[in-house]
Amino acid sequence: MTFLLLNVLGGLAIFIFGMKMMSDGLHRVAGERMKNILRLFSSNRFVAIITGAVVTAVIQSSSASTVMVVGFTNAGLLTLVQAIGIIFGANIGTTVTAQLVAFDISWIIMPSIILGLLLSFIPKRSLSNWSETVIGLGFLFLGMELMSSELKQLSSHPAFVEAFQLFKCAPVNGWIPPVALFGAIGIGLVTTLIIQSSSACSGIVIALGASGLIDLYTAVALILGSNIGTTVTAQLAAITANRVAKQAALAHTLFNVLGVLIIV
């Protein structure tokens, strides 16, 4: 049991490391361009939403997008309406990572790691900068594969299954148990606060779902909690910022909390 748990945590560590590596690599390749796009393509609220979604999908981090937005708003480069539009878009763009890890494309693991390593030896910076992104993608799927396979073994362990039954959100007599629902939302929120990535939390939820440890209702509740937890990064970035930047960070939190309440 201990050995299996260590393997699950090891898979999670590789998954988060791969995600960070991929995100850092994409920042290095496209970071400055993404900053310029954020500033240039925020002329109205609708364009701002599309811009936020595209930039976040490219750099694979809604936290990074919202922190940039808070910084630009603090510097007077974005209005509050533009900032809120981009933040709304970032909430859409961040779902790309979860969709990516939900696909069964384990065949890409080794080719990505090998290709990434080869790219790192190329002297031309425009190509070698991609190495981190490609290796990160490989590690992302490797961690996901390890987590899923180990959790499938744990799903037959009675004590482990019993622990997940505590916050099982499947409907009883047509109603979802409120204690279980808000408990699962709380777990998703705290998990995202700890690992500082809603995408990583989504990856864990997908792995748990693939192993049969949680049902769809519980998975949705965990994701809802993750959506609230991810807003903390922007709030931290806005602590020393001006009033408008603080309002943009607050809009991010209110948008996600209200969204969760509506879905609930």
C-alpha positions, 0 to 999 in steps of 0.5 A: 500500500505504501509503495503504491501511494509513493508511486502515485505521489511520484507520478503526480510530482512528474506530472506537475514538473512536466506542466511547469517545464512546459509552461516555462518553455512556452513562456521563454518562446512566446512570453514577450509576444503574449504580453504584446498581444494582451496589450494590443488585442484588448480594444473591447471586452469581446476581443479581450475575452478571445485574447485571454483564452488564446494567450492562456491556451498558449502559455498553459497557465491561467495564473500566469495570464491573470498575474500579467493582467494585474501587472498591466492594470497596475501600470495603467496599460489596461482598463478595468473592463479590458482586464476583466475581459482577459480574465474571463477569457483566461478561464476558458483557455485554461481548460485546454490543459485538462482536455489535453491530458484527458486524451489517451495519447501515451504513445507521445511520451517517449518521442517527446522526451527524446525530441526535446533532448535533441532540440536542446543540443541545437545551437540555434536559440529559436529551436533550442528554446522549444526543448523545455516545452517538448520535454515538459509535454512528455513528462506531463503525460508520463506523470499522468500515465503513472498516476492512472496506472497506480490509482487503478491498483489502489481502486481495489483497496477497501480502505482507499475506496472507503475514503473516497466514499466520504465525499461521493456526490452521486445523487441519492433519491434525485438529490446530490448530498449537500455535505458531500458536494461542498466537502468535495468543492472544499477539497478541490479548493485546498488542493489547488491552493497547495499545488498552485495550479488548477490544471494540475488539480484537473489532471489529478481528478481525471486520473482518479476518474480513469481509475474508477475511484470517483464518479462524474458528480464528484469529479465536477465538484472537485473541479468547481473547488479548483476554479475558486482555488486558482483565483488566490494567485491573482489576489496575492499578485494584487496585494501591493498593486493599485486600486484598479488592479485589486478590483481586477483580481477581485473580479476574477474571484467573484466571477469564479465563485459566482460561476461555481454557485450557479453550477451548484 
